[in-house]
Amino acid sequence: MSVVTSSLWKNRSFVKLWLAQLTANIGDQCYSFALLWYLLQATQSGTVLSLLAIPEMTAGLLFYLVGGVLADRYHPRSLMVGADLARIAVAVLVGIMAAMSVKHFAFFLTAQFMIGVFSSLFHPARTVALKAIVPVEQLSRSNAILDTTFRTVRIAAPMTIGVIASWMPLSHLFFINAFAYLLSACFLYTLGNIPRSSQSMGTGPLHFRQYVRDIGAGIGELRTNRLLFIVLLFSNMGFLVWQVCWNVGFPFLANGMQQGDGSMLAVLIGSYGVGNLLGSLFMARFSYQRHLLVILFGWLIQAAGFLLLTLGLAHHWLAFLAAGIAGVGGPLIGIPTVTAIQTKAADSHTGKVYALNMLMFTLFSMGSSSMGAVWLGKWPVEQLFFVSGLFLAIMSAAGFAIERRARSGQDRQQPRTFSA
């Protein structure tokens, strides 16, 4: 294990990619904190805050496939640097508007949409770049390190940002975000030309017909690689209930625990975040080949946490423990999913398959959010967590049966080992 750790951190390209994510993650936390607090002060409306996620999700639906096609056809470094520079422009513009006390909500929705567009172009390119600069046997660990970095920043940064915001104008946080993206772009630019096989790079300009053919090729990759499709399906299906538990269940549970005291929600979310971090640290040291099996165990852990949350109103300490348990499952789902895409998809289709995975995630999440609007106020929150946990447990059981059947079928048909 020590040899793998040493060799990965001696990979200068990976370290630069990691530094780029670190700085960008810190900037993202500054932007999110500043935007939520600014709009809360300007509108005093929870409805307004709940609408902020819609433009980004819409942008993902429209542009993730574009990002996947571009990542497979062109150099991912150029796409990542270009996306960072574009996000700098958005952050600066939002900072200027905040400094001028502009309160037109439509402007901030538009800014969120643009952030979503450029993020949709960035993430497929980063997935392709990581596959090119890291040996196959180290992809899982490198994904786990990036995930651990993201979750550590998400836990630690808000406290520091809150202190900074107390002695400087709120608008300055947007400019800090822009500077963080600039640092990220500089780190990415120093990557140089990322090695890619000639089969994985497109030639010539991208016309609409070629774009459609590329998307068809990505879909065809999943049609022929059925086991990879199963991995993506089960890694995303659980978000059909997860999103409503996160957006509706946690706030309602916290409200019932302490009669509207927001500190309870903060502790619940913090407990979930600590669980996330522990799961990421575990995945950074865990060696595996059966990606689907790890994903299903992740959802099973989430199910256990949700079922325990049904007792949270009666026993507050159990609610915090249950939130932490549920959080552990998150990295066991996300990290193997990205690693499976990088290792099982053809080099020429990695970006497109990643984009298709994100489309599945967005569709299931939007379905979950819609169910939250229907559910709101109609069920006790304990029933929401119970039904969600039961759904995840049944889904995991079905997945275990499918994974076992798929492995048995492949073992009979061919000698090579299946790693779902």
C-alpha positions in Angstrom: 0.0 0.0 0.0 2.8 2.4 0.8 4.3 1.9 -2.6 1.1 2.8 -4.3 0.7 5.9 -2.1 4.2 7.1 -2.8 4.0 6.6 -6.5 0.6 8.4 -6.8 1.8 11.5 -5.0 5.0 11.5 -7.1 2.8 11.8 -10.2 3.2 15.5 -10.9 0.2 15.7 -13.2 -2.1 14.2 -10.6 -0.8 16.6 -7.9 -1.5 19.5 -10.2 -5.0 18.2 -10.9 -5.5 17.7 -7.2 -4.3 21.3 -6.4 -6.7 22.6 -9.1 -9.6 20.9 -7.5 -8.6 22.0 -4.0 -8.5 25.6 -4.9 -11.7 25.4 -7.0 -13.5 23.6 -4.1 -12.5 26.4 -1.7 -13.7 29.0 -4.1 -17.0 27.1 -4.7 -17.7 27.2 -0.9 -17.1 31.0 -0.8 -19.5 31.4 -3.8 -22.2 29.2 -2.3 -22.0 30.8 1.2 -22.0 34.3 -0.2 -24.9 33.7 -2.7 -27.2 32.0 -0.2 -26.6 34.6 2.5 -26.9 37.6 0.1 -30.2 36.3 -1.3 -31.6 35.5 2.1 -30.9 39.0 3.3 -32.3 40.5 0.1 -35.5 38.4 -0.2 -36.1 36.8 3.2 -37.7 33.9 1.2 -37.0 30.2 1.6 -38.8 29.6 -1.7 -36.2 31.7 -3.5 -33.3 29.7 -2.0 -35.0 26.4 -3.0 -35.2 27.6 -6.6 -31.4 28.1 -6.9 -30.7 24.5 -7.8 -33.1 24.4 -10.7 -31.0 26.4 -13.2 -27.9 24.3 -12.6 -29.8 21.0 -13.0 -31.4 22.4 -16.2 -28.0 23.3 -17.6 -26.7 19.8 -16.8 -29.6 18.3 -18.7 -28.8 20.5 -21.7 -25.0 20.5 -21.7 -23.6 17.4 -20.0 -23.7 15.5 -23.3 -22.0 18.4 -25.1 -19.3 18.3 -22.5 -18.9 14.5 -22.9 -18.6 14.7 -26.6 -16.0 17.6 -26.4 -14.0 15.7 -23.8 -13.7 12.7 -26.0 -12.9 14.7 -29.2 -10.5 17.4 -27.9 -7.8 18.0 -25.4 -9.3 17.9 -21.9 -6.8 20.4 -20.5 -8.0 23.1 -22.9 -11.7 22.4 -22.0 -11.0 22.6 -18.2 -8.9 25.8 -18.5 -11.6 27.4 -20.7 -14.4 26.4 -18.3 -12.5 27.9 -15.3 -11.9 31.2 -17.2 -15.6 31.4 -18.0 -16.5 30.7 -14.4 -14.2 33.5 -13.3 -16.2 35.9 -15.5 -19.4 34.8 -13.9 -18.1 35.0 -10.4 -16.7 38.5 -11.0 -20.0 39.7 -12.5 -22.0 38.3 -9.6 -19.6 40.0 -7.2 -20.0 43.4 -8.9 -23.8 43.0 -8.8 -23.7 42.1 -5.1 -21.4 45.1 -4.4 -23.9 47.3 -6.2 -26.7 45.8 -4.1 -28.6 44.5 -7.1 -31.4 42.2 -6.0 -33.0 41.1 -9.3 -33.5 37.4 -8.7 -33.6 36.6 -12.4 -30.0 37.7 -12.7 -28.8 35.3 -10.1 -30.8 32.5 -11.7 -29.1 33.2 -15.0 -25.7 33.2 -13.3 -26.5 29.8 -11.7 -27.4 28.5 -15.2 -24.1 29.7 -16.6 -22.2 28.1 -13.7 -24.0 24.9 -14.5 -23.1 25.1 -18.2 -19.4 25.6 -17.6 -19.4 22.9 -14.9 -21.0 20.5 -17.4 -18.1 21.1 -19.7 -15.5 20.8 -17.0 -16.4 17.6 -15.2 -16.3 15.2 -18.2 -13.0 16.7 -19.3 -11.6 16.1 -15.8 -12.7 12.5 -15.8 -11.0 11.9 -19.1 -7.9 13.7 -18.0 -7.6 11.7 -14.8 -7.9 8.5 -16.8 -5.0 9.6 -19.1 -2.6 10.7 -16.4 -3.1 8.0 -13.7 -2.3 4.3 -14.2 -5.4 2.1 -14.2 -4.5 0.4 -11.0 -4.5 3.8 -9.2 -7.7 5.2 -10.6 -9.8 4.2 -7.7 -7.4 5.6 -5.1 -7.0 8.9 -7.1 -10.8 9.3 -7.3 -11.0 8.6 -3.6 -8.4 11.3 -2.8 -10.3 13.9 -5.0 -13.5 12.9 -3.2 -11.9 13.2 0.2 -10.6 16.6 -0.6 -14.0 17.8 -1.8 -15.7 16.5 1.4 -13.0 17.9 3.7 -13.3 21.3 2.2 -17.1 21.2 2.4 -16.9 20.5 6.1 -14.1 22.8 7.1 -14.5 25.8 4.8 -17.9 27.2 6.0 -16.6 27.9 9.5 -13.6 29.8 8.1 -15.7 31.6 5.5 -18.1 32.6 8.1 -15.3 34.3 10.1 -14.0 36.0 6.9 -17.5 37.3 6.0 -17.8 38.9 9.4 -15.0 41.4 8.7 -15.2 42.0 4.9 -18.1 42.9 2.5 -20.0 39.8 1.4 -19.4 40.7 -2.2 -15.7 40.1 -1.7 -16.3 36.4 -1.3 -17.3 36.2 -5.0 -14.0 37.8 -6.0 -12.2 35.2 -3.8 -14.1 32.5 -5.7 -12.9 34.1 -9.0 -9.3 34.1 -7.7 -9.6 30.5 -6.7 -10.7 29.6 -10.2 -7.7 31.5 -11.6 -5.4 29.4 -9.5 -7.2 26.3 -10.7 -6.8 27.3 -14.3 -3.0 28.0 -13.7 -2.5 24.5 -12.2 -4.4 22.9 -15.1 -2.5 24.9 -17.7 0.8 23.6 -16.3 -0.4 20.0 -17.0 0.9 20.4 -20.6 -0.4 18.1 -23.3 -2.3 15.2 -21.6 -1.4 11.9 -23.4 -4.3 10.4 -25.3 -4.5 7.5 -27.7 -5.1 8.5 -31.4 -8.3 6.4 -31.3 -9.7 8.5 -28.5 -9.2 11.9 -30.2 -11.5 13.3 -32.8 -10.3 15.1 -35.9 -11.7 18.2 -37.6 -14.5 20.5 -36.6 -17.5 19.3 -34.7 -20.7 19.6 -36.8 -24.2 18.9 -35.6 -24.4 15.6 -37.4 -21.1 14.5 -36.0 -22.2 15.5 -32.6 -25.4 13.4 -32.9 -23.3 10.5 -34.2 -20.9 10.9 -31.2 -23.8 10.8 -28.8 -25.1 7.7 -30.5 -21.7 6.1 -30.2 -21.8 6.8 -26.4 -25.2 5.2 -26.1 -24.0 2.3 -28.2 -21.2 1.8 -25.7 -23.7 1.2 -22.9 -25.9 -1.0 -25.1 -23.0 -3.3 -25.9 -21.4 -3.0 -22.4 -24.4 -4.1 -20.5 -22.6 -4.6 -17.2 -21.4 -1.0 -17.2 -25.0 0.1 -17.8 -26.1 -1.9 -14.8 -23.4 -0.2 -12.7 -24.7 3.3 -13.8 -28.3 2.4 -13.3 -27.9 1.1 -9.7 -25.5 3.9 -8.8 -28.2 6.5 -9.7 -31.5 4.8 -9.0 -31.2 5.4 -5.3 -31.2 9.2 -5.8 -34.9 8.8 -6.6 -35.4 8.8 -2.8 -32.1 10.3 -1.6 -32.8 13.8 -2.9 -36.2 14.1 -1.2 -34.7 12.9 2.1 -31.9 15.5 1.9 -34.0 18.5 0.7 -37.2 17.7 2.7 -36.5 15.0 5.3 -33.5 16.5 7.0 -35.0 20.0 7.5 -38.4 18.6 8.7 -36.6 16.2 11.1 -34.5 19.0 12.5 -37.6 21.2 12.9 -39.4 18.4 14.8 -36.4 17.8 17.0 -35.9 21.4 18.2 -39.0 23.4 17.2 -37.4 25.2 14.3 -33.9 25.7 15.8 -31.6 25.8 12.8 -28.7 24.5 14.8 -30.2 21.0 14.8 -30.2 21.0 11.0 -26.6 22.2 11.0 -25.6 19.3 13.3 -27.5 16.8 11.2 -25.9 17.9 8.0 -22.5 18.1 9.8 -22.9 14.5 11.0 -23.7 13.4 7.5 -20.6 15.2 6.2 -18.4 13.5 8.8 -19.8 10.2 7.7 -19.0 11.2 4.1 -15.4 12.0 5.0 -15.0 8.7 6.8 -16.3 6.8 3.8 -13.9 8.6 1.5 -11.0 7.9 3.7 -12.0 4.2 3.7 -12.3 4.1 -0.1 -8.8 5.7 -0.4 -7.3 2.6 1.2 -9.8 -0.1 0.0 -8.8 -2.3 -2.9 -11.7 -3.7 -5.0 -12.6 -4.9 -8.5 -16.3 -5.5 -8.2 -17.6 -1.9 -8.6 -21.3 -2.7 -8.5 -20.9 -4.7 -5.3 -19.3 -1.8 -3.5 -22.0 0.6 -4.8 -24.8 -1.7 -3.6 -23.2 -1.9 -0.1 -23.1 1.9 -0.2 -26.8 2.1 -0.8 -27.4 -0.6 1.9 -25.5 1.6 4.4 -27.6 4.6 3.3 -30.7 2.4 3.9 -29.6 1.5 7.4 -29.0 5.2 8.2 -32.4 6.3 6.8 -34.2 3.5 8.8 -32.5 4.6 12.0 -33.5 8.2 11.3 -37.2 7.1 11.8 -36.3 7.0 15.5 -34.6 10.4 15.5 -37.5 12.5 16.9 -37.6 10.3 20.0 -33.8 9.9 20.4 -31.9 12.9 19.2 -28.5 11.3 19.6 -29.6 8.4 17.4 -30.5 10.9 14.7 -27.0 12.3 14.6 -25.5 8.7 14.6 -27.9 7.7 11.8 -27.0 10.7 9.7 -23.4 9.8 10.1 -24.0 6.2 9.1 -26.0 7.3 6.0 -23.1 9.6 5.1 -20.6 6.8 5.1 -22.4 5.2 2.2 -22.1 8.2 -0.2 -18.4 7.7 -1.2 -19.0 4.0 -1.6 -21.5 4.9 -4.3 -19.8 7.8 -6.1 -16.2 6.7 -6.2 -16.7 3.2 -7.7 -19.1 4.7 -10.3 -16.5 7.1 -11.7 -13.8 4.4 -11.5 -16.0 2.0 -13.4 -16.5 4.5 -16.2 -12.8 5.2 -16.5 -11.8 1.5 -16.5 -14.7 -0.1 -18.4 -15.6 2.4 -21.0 -13.6 2.7 -24.2 -11.1 5.5 -24.3 -13.1 7.1 -27.2 -16.3 7.1 -25.2 -15.3 7.8 -21.5 -16.4 11.5 -21.6 -19.8 10.6 -23.2 -20.5 7.7 -20.8 -19.7 10.0 -17.8 -22.1 12.6 -19.3 -24.8 9.9 -19.7 -24.2 8.9 -16.1 -24.7 12.6 -15.0 -27.9 12.8 -17.0 -29.2 9.7 -15.2 -28.3 11.3 -11.9 -30.1 14.6 -12.8 -33.2 12.8 -14.0 -33.5 10.7 -10.9 -32.8 13.7 -8.7 -35.4 15.8 -10.4 -37.9 13.0 -10.0 -37.1 12.9 -6.3 -37.5 16.6 -6.0 -40.9 16.4 -7.7 -41.9 13.7 -5.2 -40.8 16.0 -2.4 -43.2 18.7 -3.6 -46.0 16.1 -3.6 -45.0 14.6 -0.3 -44.5 17.9 1.6 -46.8 18.0 4.5 -48.7 14.8 3.7 -46.6 12.2 5.5 -44.9 12.3 8.9 -41.1 12.6 8.3 -40.6 9.3 10.0 -42.6 7.6 7.2 -40.5 9.4 4.6 -37.3 8.0 5.9 -38.8 4.5 6.5 -40.2 4.2 2.9 -36.9 5.6 1.5 -34.8 3.2 3.5 -37.0 0.3 2.6 -36.8 1.2 -1.1 -32.9 1.4 -0.9 -32.8 -2.0 0.9 -35.0 -3.7 -1.7 -33.1 -2.0 -4.6 -29.8 -3.3 -3.1 -31.1 -6.8 -2.7 -32.2 -6.8 -6.3 -28.9 -5.5 -7.4 -27.0 -8.2 -5.5 -29.0 -10.8 -7.3 -28.4 -9.2 -10.7 -24.7 -8.8 -10.0 -24.3 -12.4 -9.0 -26.2 -13.6 -12.1 -24.1 -11.4 -14.4 -20.9 -12.6 -12.9 -22.0 -16.3 -13.2 -23.1 -15.7 -16.8 -19.8 -14.2 -17.8 -17.8 -16.8 -16.1 -19.6 -19.4 -18.2 -19.2 -17.5 -21.5 -15.6 -16.4 -21.3 -12.5 -16.8 -19.2 -11.9 -13.1 -18.4 -13.0 -11.8 -15.0 -15.9 -9.4 -14.8 -15.4 -6.4 -12.5 -18.8 -4.7 -12.2 
